[in-house]
């Protein structure tokens, strides 16, 4: 089973995404550059849902910086 199918089938992830969307109006998608696997993604979702905001982690910032030159050209 592919990782995105596994994420879609995971009930806890679905609930956490829904809770986060209700609290913040934002969603947190899975990105291979930011997470080591489903459990890492799920843990980040738990933290964000608990805090009621999207938490930027150091690895998220590093991934964003890798693409900053491409983003700034658009």
One Martini backbone bead per residue (centre of mass of N, CA, C, O) as a GRO file, in nm:
protein
   74
    1UNK     BB    1   0.097   0.036   0.023
    2UNK     BB    2   0.070   0.354  -0.010
    3UNK     BB    3   0.118   0.625   0.181
    4UNK     BB    4  -0.140   0.787   0.095
    5UNK     BB    5  -0.333   0.550   0.149
    6UNK     BB    6  -0.263   0.517   0.448
    7UNK     BB    7  -0.352   0.797   0.534
    8UNK     BB    8  -0.650   0.777   0.430
    9UNK     BB    9  -0.706   0.512   0.623
   10UNK     BB   10  -0.649   0.681   0.876
   11UNK     BB   11  -0.847   0.775   1.137
   12UNK     BB   12  -0.670   0.965   1.309
   13UNK     BB   13  -0.584   1.153   1.083
   14UNK     BB   14  -0.865   1.243   0.999
   15UNK     BB   15  -0.938   1.367   1.276
   16UNK     BB   16  -0.701   1.567   1.300
   17UNK     BB   17  -0.758   1.725   1.040
   18UNK     BB   18  -1.040   1.817   1.121
   19UNK     BB   19  -0.962   1.963   1.384
   20UNK     BB   20  -0.763   2.162   1.255
   21UNK     BB   21  -0.963   2.293   1.057
   22UNK     BB   22  -1.158   2.400   1.277
   23UNK     BB   23  -0.940   2.576   1.435
   24UNK     BB   24  -0.778   2.718   1.160
   25UNK     BB   25  -0.859   2.664   0.841
   26UNK     BB   26  -0.633   2.449   0.806
   27UNK     BB   27  -0.393   2.241   0.649
   28UNK     BB   28  -0.189   1.925   0.670
   29UNK     BB   29   0.025   1.798   0.466
   30UNK     BB   30   0.204   1.564   0.306
   31UNK     BB   31   0.575   1.550   0.312
   32UNK     BB   32   0.866   1.395   0.232
   33UNK     BB   33   1.062   1.636   0.338
   34UNK     BB   34   0.927   1.641   0.652
   35UNK     BB   35   0.889   1.321   0.677
   36UNK     BB   36   0.967   0.986   0.788
   37UNK     BB   37   0.651   0.929   0.831
   38UNK     BB   38   0.347   0.864   0.958
   39UNK     BB   39   0.415   0.908   1.261
   40UNK     BB   40   0.536   1.190   1.225
   41UNK     BB   41   0.282   1.318   1.106
   42UNK     BB   42   0.091   1.249   1.341
   43UNK     BB   43   0.245   1.403   1.560
   44UNK     BB   44   0.218   1.681   1.429
   45UNK     BB   45  -0.089   1.685   1.428
   46UNK     BB   46  -0.124   1.667   1.733
   47UNK     BB   47   0.023   1.928   1.804
   48UNK     BB   48  -0.153   2.120   1.636
   49UNK     BB   49  -0.429   2.048   1.759
   50UNK     BB   50  -0.355   2.119   2.051
   51UNK     BB   51  -0.263   2.427   1.980
   52UNK     BB   52  -0.432   2.550   1.727
   53UNK     BB   53  -0.178   2.525   1.521
   54UNK     BB   54   0.073   2.575   1.302
   55UNK     BB   55   0.378   2.405   1.326
   56UNK     BB   56   0.706   2.500   1.281
   57UNK     BB   57   0.965   2.311   1.190
   58UNK     BB   58   1.288   2.280   1.109
   59UNK     BB   59   1.232   2.084   0.864
   60UNK     BB   60   1.031   2.275   0.724
   61UNK     BB   61   1.224   2.509   0.678
   62UNK     BB   62   1.432   2.354   0.511
   63UNK     BB   63   1.241   2.277   0.280
   64UNK     BB   64   1.163   2.565   0.201
   65UNK     BB   65   1.458   2.666   0.139
   66UNK     BB   66   1.515   2.477  -0.105
   67UNK     BB   67   1.264   2.638  -0.275
   68UNK     BB   68   1.302   2.956  -0.273
   69UNK     BB   69   1.411   3.016  -0.563
   70UNK     BB   70   1.164   2.910  -0.713
   71UNK     BB   71   0.942   3.078  -0.573
   72UNK     BB   72   1.066   3.371  -0.633
   73UNK     BB   73   1.029   3.348  -0.956
   74UNK     BB   74   0.695   3.346  -0.963
   0.00000   0.00000   0.00000
